[in-house]
Every structure is written in structure tokens, then in C-alpha cells.
Amino acid sequence: MKHSATSSEVHARASWPLSEPTLTYFPDVRFALSGRDLEAAAQRVDRSRHCDSRGGVAVAQQGDYGHVPVLPERCVELLAPALTRQSPDGDGAILIDATLGAGGHSERFLAEFSGLRVIGLDRDATALEIAGRRLDRFADRLRTVHTRYDGIGVALAEAGLAATGSVDAVLFDLGVSSMQLDRTDRGFSYAQDAPLDMRMDPDAELTAADIVNTYDVAALTDILRRFGEERFASRIAARIVRRREQAPFTSTAELTALLYEAIPAPARRTGGHPAKRTFQALRVAVNGELDSLRAALPAALDALAVAGRVAVLSYQSLEDRIVKQLFAAATTSRTPVGLPVELPGDEPRFTTLTRGAERAQSDEIERNPRAGSVRRRAVQRVRSGPVTASRGD
């Protein structure tokens, strides 16, 4: 039986500063509000007209820009030691915000450290425009670059910096932002009908419609299985190919309807919306997200000076697995197993700053529901030298 939202659920969803498309991407954050939450919600409109002050610098309300940054205080806590090595105000330090988005994280860092310089990367030109307006008062310390995050090397070269040992910290906030989800015309969400697009960079060529309407059963199955971990991948792929013989798919609603029919009823009642995994898989494939991440992380690690740090926020297991494996390689000795001493030059170049993948606390999730699925990892460079594979790779 199709689920119908109760009145309390509808009220809870409306009370969060997140739209329905965002909530469909993060389905586990739908919970009822307490009395204290409802009182706070009633005061939200008045508060949103003001700015709070941190360190004497006004910081705009994050929701005003369609995106609430995840765990900004913890990000500052993790990266601050690297940014303040030369001066408490970050003078002389450089932070790469590899996923600038609406600029929420960068704003927090620029407001906290008055001498810090930030290089912000984003593949979405609209996001760069929004971030530019938001961070206009920091324009003399901000440089934005229209590129995917695996373009770190190019961004450094354009800024006159070396590809190795030239920056103090790098921050990745992976996945699709709530700002993009809220743009119905981008087609990221299955909550509202929209063109079957899913491009983070609107100027890119490949769309979700291209994949759904032209890839054969084997290729579609592979995408759904690898990027969405969809156990009904072959069944869905076969249905898609049969359906498109009648007419090509053009909208998210058409695809969502097919997915609802293709997935068996018992499976539809557990594990979230039946379209969730397929939409994730298509989005990852359209934007080359995993390949980009595999290229970006080594470049970010190489860019760090000794004592520099990199922090990554990921929101699904495929991203986190890549981060975990690359960080493990960077923090592992290359001395062969069994030798009684560390061979010179084979020592780990990095050390871990987090114990496994940190998860958000309940109070953090209460402040920002998007934090409910985050996995946070961070490492610090302890020795110079290129990033190399760990033993056995």
C-alpha cells in the first residue's frame, strides 16, 4: 500500500528549513519535531532577517542561499591547526574549498580567519555566481574557479601555485547540494516532475535522458548496480529498454513510475523510496562523480604542505569507500611486512585525524537534517613526498 503522510509528518517536513526535494534525497531525516523545535520554528522568520556575528564579522543565515552547510564548526576545528600555523588569523594560509557550492563553508572560514585566502572550485556556474554574491565582502581573499574538483592542479596553476606542497588545507563536501536539489528543472529529485537531466554542470553534454534512452541493457544494469547498489538492476534495465521502444523517457515522473512498477511490492515497503538508488546511480554516472573523486583526492593530498590537512564529507557508501581506501594507502607504511625496522623513505606521508568515519551527533542532525547521512574523514601530512600506493597495491 502506498504510504500517505500523516498530518504530523507533513507539519514536520514543512517546519524544517529544507525543501521536499532535499528531503527525498536524505529520506532518513524525516522525523517529528519536539515542542521546543516548534517554538524555534515560529521564531525562524524573525531570526532570518538578521545576521549573527562570529569574531566581529557578520555571517549570513545559511538557508538564505538555498543550502545549509554540514558541520561547519567541526570542519573549522579539524582544519584550523593547519591554517593557523603561521598566524592565529590565518595570514599566509591557503584553503581549497573543492566543492564551493553556495559558499557556506568558505564563508565560515573567511569570517573566522581574517588573513586566510580561499580558492573555491565548482563545476556549476550558477553556484559560483551565488557564492560570489554571498562572499563579496571577502572578494580580496577569494578566488573562484569553474572546474570539477579533480581540476585542483589547474586551479593551483592559475593561481600561480605549485601542484605540490603549496596549500595548507583542502575541504571536500561531496554529493549534490540542497541548492541543486531545490532547482526542480535540474531533475535531481524524484519528488517533483522535471526534465530527466541531473547535470551538475549545465554545460556538460551527457544527461540522464541520454543514458536511459540510449544505453543497452548490460550498460544500464552495470550503472545501476555499481553506482546505485540496486539489487534489482537487471530487472529495471530490462523494463527501461522495453518502455523506451514505445517512446523515449523525457521526465523524472516517467522514470519514477516505471521504477515503482519494476521493484517488487515487498521491497518497496523497506529501504526508502524505490527510485532512490536508480536516481543516485544515474546522477553519479552523468557527472562522473566517482572517477572525479579518485583523481581529486591524490591531487589534494599532493598539494598539501607538511602539517597541512584535508577533510572530506561524504554522504553515501560508494564515496566513503573511495575516501577510506585512498586515506588508508596514504597513512600506511610501504616497508614490507615482517621487517623489524622502518625503511628510510617508506614511512607514511600522512596520519589519520579521525577514528574511522565520524558521524554527526543527534544535536547536529537536529540543527541540520542533511548531516544525518554524513561520514567525515580527515588526514594530516606529516612528511613531504608524493602520494604513493600502500604495500600490496
Buried (B, 14 or more C-beta within 10 A) or exposed (E): EEEEEEEEBEBBBEBBBBBBBBBBBBEEBBBEBEEEBEEBBEEEEEEBEEEEEBEEBEBBBBBBBBBBBBBBEBBBEBBBBBBBBEBEBBBEBBBBBBBBBBBBBBBBBBBBBBBBBBBBBBBBEBBBEBBBEBBEBBEEBBBBBBBBBBBBBBBBEEBEBEBBBBBBBBBBBBBBBBBBBBBBEBBBBBBBBBBBBBBBBBEBEEBBBEBBBEBEBEEBBBBBBBBBBBBBBBBBBBBBBEBBEEEEBEBBBBBBBBBBEBBEEEEBEEEEBBBBBBBBBBBBBBBBBBBBBBBBBBBBBBBBBBEBBBBBBBBBEBBBEBBBBBBBBBBBBBBEEEEEEEEEEBEBBBEBBBEEBBEBEEEBBBBBBBBBBBBBBBBBBBEEEEBEEBEEE
